[in-house]
Amino acid sequence: MTALPNQTRTVTLPWMGKEYSELLSQSLTNLGINVQLPPLTTDKTIKVGVRNTAEMVCFPLKPTLGNFIEALDNGANTLLMYDSQGQCRLKHYCKIQEFTLKGLGYDFEMYNINFGNVLPVLQALSGTSYLRILRELFHFYGQIKKVDKRKIRWSHRKPNIGIIGEIFTCCDERINYGIEEKISKLGAKPVNTVALSSFIKDGFFKKTHLPTKTRRYGREAQKYLNGTLGGHGLENISHLLELVDKNIGGVIHLLPMSCMPETSIEPFVNTICRDSNTPLLRIPIDENTAEANLETRLETFVELIKMRGEK
């Protein structure tokens, strides 16, 4: 495809949490970009992604590829995919998706967005100034901070249940079967430590901004590893140590099946929870996860925490 004039572009991006994605879509629209989000992720979306990816590839690639296929079928012609630039396999998603979609016969442009190129990419798509883009990005960041503040708030009346894990699995309510809502309906308060605003801030400022107390948990977490770990493995150990220190009622570890960073930290998560007598529920998710099974395990886990609180 030759370079598209901006007035004929229809830009899309995969879902990663309904609130987050809609806020990002609105910010791009405010910059004059014509955005069309994919249809909401369904079982059909996931099946389409599964059918066109390798069996053991990490799960988030499958629904995001399905999102792109459904968006292209609906008229999108410009795809945006985030590149973590880290050691996680997410950094390869863009190339794998582009290769796969070209092989399926789709005609489109694809942009790989990271913290280093976000300004020139958005300028190319919008034709507007860096200053206006920066203002809109700061506005977007402020909005998602409000969302995240609500997600990490503790309750003084209900048992609190911490959530740690891989960011896509923890943030997208279709992928985790609305686990935060399910916990709330069972009479507990979910404390989701995996916040998109923190992820963005860490990417831009390389964690030099962290307050002293958070840095302390980060230093403690580093003692469990002898080098850099991809994904959010180190951050999740740090979040777990903080949750345990604050006497959390229980912890849920959410991860995609076969996720290297999250499976690597499993022994440390197990040990920290065992030594602190903190109940732990681990939920690996892939296309074969049954919602009824997840609900049964979750209900049992919450009831256990309630009984411990009563004692």
N, C-alpha and C positions, 0 to 999 in steps of 0.2 A: 504494500500500500504506500502510495506517495503521501507526503505530509499533508494532513488535513487542514483546511482553513478552520479557524476556531468557530466560526458561525455554523459550521456543519458538524461539529463534534457533539457526540453524546457520551459523556464520561460516566463510568461506573466504577465501583469498588466493592469488595466482598464485605459481607456482614461480619461484625465483631461486637455484638451487643447492640440491641435496637437503639437505645438512647445515644450511645457513642456514635454509631453510624449515621443516625439522623442529624445529630449536631454537626458532624463533619460535612455531611451533604449540604446542610444549610450554609455553612461557612464557605464552601466552594461556590455555591449559588450566589452568595453575597459578593463574590469576586467576579461574577459575570460568567461563570462556567456553567454550561448546561449539564446538569447531573441527573442521572436516572438510576436509582438504586435497583439492584436485582429484586425479584420477588422474594418474599421472606423464605428463609431456609425451611424446607420440608423434608420428609423421608425421600421424596422423589429427587430433590436436590442432592442429597447425600448419595443416593443410588447412582445418579449420573456421574458424580465425582469418583465413586468407587469403581465404576465400570471402566474409567479411563485413567486409572493410576495403578501403580504397583501395589500388590497386596499389603506389604509390610511397611509402606511409607507412613510417616507419622500422620495421625488422623486429620489435623487441621487442613492439610493440603486437599483432602477429598471434598469437604463441603465448600471450601473457597473456590475450588475449580468448578464445582457444580454451580455456584453463584455466577461465575463468569459465563458459563455456557448458557444459563437461562437469561442472563442480561444480554448477551450477544443475540440470542434468539428473539429478544424483545426490541432490538434495534440499536443497542450500544455499539460504539465503534472505537472507543478509547478506554483502556483498562489501566487502573492504578493499583499497584501492589506494593505493600511496604516491605522494605529490606532491613532486617535488624543489623546487618553488618557484623554480627557476632559469630560465635562458633556453633550456634544452633542450626539445624537444617532449614529453618525458616529463610535463611539468607539465599537459599537456592530455589525457593518457591517460584519466584518470578520467571526464571529461565525454564523451569520444568513446565509451568503453566503455559508459557508462550510456545514452547516446542510442541506440547500436546495439542493446544488449540489450533496451531498452524497445521498440524497433521490431520486434524479433523476437518480442515477446509475453511476455517473462519478467516475473515479479512479484517484486520484491526491494527491499531497502534497500542503498544504497551509501554508504560512508564514505571520504572522501578524507583520508588521514593525512599530516601533515607534522610538522616539528619543533616547530611552534607549537601544534598542537592534539592531539598524541598523548595527553596526559594526560586532557583532558576526553572524548575519544572512547573511550578504554579504560575510563574510569569509567562512561560511559553504557552500554557493552556489558557490563561486569562487575558494576557496582553496588558496587564496593569503593572503598577510600580511596586518595587520591593517594600516601600513604606506602607502602602495599603495592604499588602499581603501580610506583613508583620503585624499590623494592627488587628487584622482579622484572625490571625493565628493566636495572638494573645487573648482575644475575645473568646475563641474556641477553648483555649486552655482554661480560662476562668470558668466557663460553663461546665466542663467535665470535672473540674475540681469540686464544684458544688455537688455533682452526682457522686463522686468518690467520697466526699465528706459524709454523705448519708449512708454509704455502704459500709464505712468503717466505724460508725458510731456504735457505742456499747449501750446496753440496756441496764438499768438499775433494778428492774422488776422481773425480767425473764432471764433464764440461763443463756449465756452467750456461747456461740459456737463459731470458732475461727475457721476460715477457709484459706488454704494456701494451695499453690499449684501453678500450672502453666497458664499463661495469660489468656489465650484464646478460650481454653476450656473453662476458665473461671469467669470470664466476662460475657460470653455469649450464652444467653438464657435458653436458646434452642438447643445448643450443644450439650449443656449441663441439665437439660430438662427442667429449667426453672427452679434450680435447687434452693436459691435464696427464698423464693416465694413459698416453697414447700416447707422449709425450716420455720418460716414465720407462721404458717398455718398450723404447724405442730406445737406452737406455743413457745418457741425459742427465738433468739435474735441472731441472725447471721452477721458475722463480722468478716467481710470479704477484704482481705489484706492486699489483694492483687488489683491495684488501681492503675488505670491508664495514664492518669496525670503524673504519677510517680515514674512510670516507664518513660514518658516523654521527657520529664525533667532530668532523669538519669542519663538519657541519651544525649541531651544537649550539654549538660554540665558535668557529666562524668562523675557524679556522686560527690563532688567537692562541696555541694550546697548542704549536705545532710546535717541535721542538728546533732549535737554532741551525744545525746542519749541513743539516737538511731545508729550513729557511728559505732557506739559501744557494742551493740548487738551484731553489727556487721563485722567488727573485729573478732568477736567470739565465734561467729559463723565461719570465718576464714580458717580457724584452727582445725576444722573438720576436713579441710581440703589441702592438697599440696600443690595446687596450681589453679589456673582459671577453668571455670566450668561454664559451658554454654547455657543458653536459655535463662531461666530465673532460679536456678538451683541454689546459688549462694543467697539470693534475696529471700528465698523461702525458708532456708534455715534460720536466717536472721529474723524473719517475721515470726517463725515458730518460737524462737527463744524469747521474743518480746511477749507473745501471747501467753506462754507458760509463766513468765515472770509476773504478768498481770492476773494470773490465776484464772485463765480461760476455762470454761466448763468442759469443752471438748474441741477436737480439731478434725476437720475433714481435709484430706489431701486429694485434690482433683488433678488428674493428668490424662493426657492422651495415651492410649496403649502404645507401647514401644518408644515413648519419649525418652531419649537418652539422658538429658539432665535430671529429669524427675525420677527416673528409675535409679539413677546413680546415687541420689540422696536418700533413697528409701531407708537404708540401714541407719542413717543418722537420725532421720525423723522418728523411726521406731524406737531408737535408744533414748532420745530426748523425751519422748512421750512416756516411755516405760519408767525412766528414772524419776520423772516428775509426777507419775501416777495420773497422767492426762489421757482420757479416752481418745482413741484415734480410729477414724474410719477412712480407708483409702478407696477411692472410686476411679479405676481406670475406665476410660470411655473410648469406644470406637463404634463402627457402624453396627456391631452386633449387640450393643448394650440395650437391655430391655428396661423400659421405664418402670414397669411394675416391680421388677426386682430391685431397682434403685429405691423406689418408694418404700418397699418393705424393709430394706436395710436401714434407710434413713429414719423411719418411724421407730424401729427398735433402738437405734442409736440415741435418738432424742429422749425416748422414755428412760433409757439407762441413765442419761445425764440428769434428768429430772429426779429420779430416785436417789441418785448420789447427793443431789442438793438437799433433798428432804432429810436425809440422814445427817 
